[in-house]
Amino acid sequence: GRIWVPEMDMQSLAGYLQTKWVIADDLVLKAGVRQESIDIEVDDYTTLKLCRSADQCSVPMSVKGDTINYDAATFNFAIKYNGYEQFSPFASYSQGSDVSDIGRLLRTATVKDIGLIQTDGLNPGELEALQVMQGWDGSHLAEDIAPTLYYRWMYRTIEGAMADEFEQAADSNAAEKFETWHRTIVSENSFPRLLDNPNSPWWDHASTPEIESAGDIITASFATALSDLKTALGEDRSQWQYERLHTVTHKHAMADVPVLGPWLSVGPFGLGAAKDALCKYEFKLKKEVDYSVFSGPSMRIGIDFANIDAAESILPTGQSGNAFSPYYQNQAPLYHSGLFRPMRMDPDDIVAHASATATVKP
């Protein structure tokens, strides 16, 4: 059956001009231009609850209605030569415009104001990426594409809204100062508040005579973020898995020593999760397209106090600090897969599973 979309009222107005020139009887030129304006008015509505599984569902959001405007100028040109009796060579070029599947985008909106949703100017590939974001339930699985898009768009949106103020207030080191600030928790915490206020003066670019809106900055930032990811990960968006950028390497104290350092370090490992997840991994937003982790749990332990013998634990790398030991990094694959090892408490259980015995004599 039909899938629900918000109530919309669309009005379209277009004008065109088409011309034709005949030169020396045999050469025919045609050219034209069409200007189209489309306004889509959307009432207040509530987004759909979408579920990936029985226990993974998005939370419906109340969205304030508004009008979405589309304006497009399209051109056509053709040339034909009639000087031959056998055939008439010709060439032509024409443009067209259409409105994206706006209903699909609106029913899973992730902002509270229609005025922030702009698809005008996005090409089909960008609209497809936007639909991935619109259908995201917030999960951070290693194979997910949406978090890859989200964090790069987040970086570019904060940059688009605030970097110009640094340029206006700071000296020649404005870019460096902005990047330093951008890597702080203050930058990340400002993002939801910024999105929640489409009338914030931060949205307007200080160096331009025009007054940019929240939608202008958000849309431009999204397109720039996609360009960044294409450069870093390739044209095929199906290969933009979160784990390709969200990685961790457990660096040894001598990690910067050539040859020896990389051998002593453990990793990299592609990861899911995020800084606000139960499985917590921290990374900084930065200019480089890189979500490498700098902080995470140093150990995980699960204890059932009703059954102590069933306790489990896991280390990020291994029990041994000896790089030549088989226990130097043997726990790393388990740790990064969310698995555990038994914490053997009972003496008989320890003896039964012993792999070696060390005897200390006075």
Secondary structure as UniProt FT lines:
FT   STRAND          8..23
FT   TURN            24..26
FT   STRAND          27..42
FT   STRAND          45..46
FT   STRAND          51..53
FT   TURN            54..55
FT   STRAND          56..57
FT   STRAND          62..64
FT   STRAND          66..81
FT   STRAND          90..94
FT   HELIX           102..106
FT   TURN            107..108
FT   HELIX           114..116
FT   TURN            120..121
FT   HELIX           124..134
FT   TURN            142..143
FT   HELIX           146..169
FT   TURN            172..173
FT   HELIX           174..182
FT   HELIX           185..195
FT   TURN            198..199
FT   HELIX           201..203
FT   TURN            206..207
FT   HELIX           214..233
FT   HELIX           237..239
FT   HELIX           242..244
FT   STRAND          247..250
FT   TURN            253..256
FT   TURN            258..259
FT   HELIX           260..264
FT   STRAND          266..270
FT   TURN            275..276
FT   STRAND          300..302
FT   TURN            305..306
FT   HELIX           308..310
FT   STRAND          312..314
FT   TURN            323..324
FT   TURN            326..327
FT   TURN            330..331
FT   HELIX           332..335
FT   TURN            336..338
FT   STRAND          341..342
FT   HELIX           347..352
//
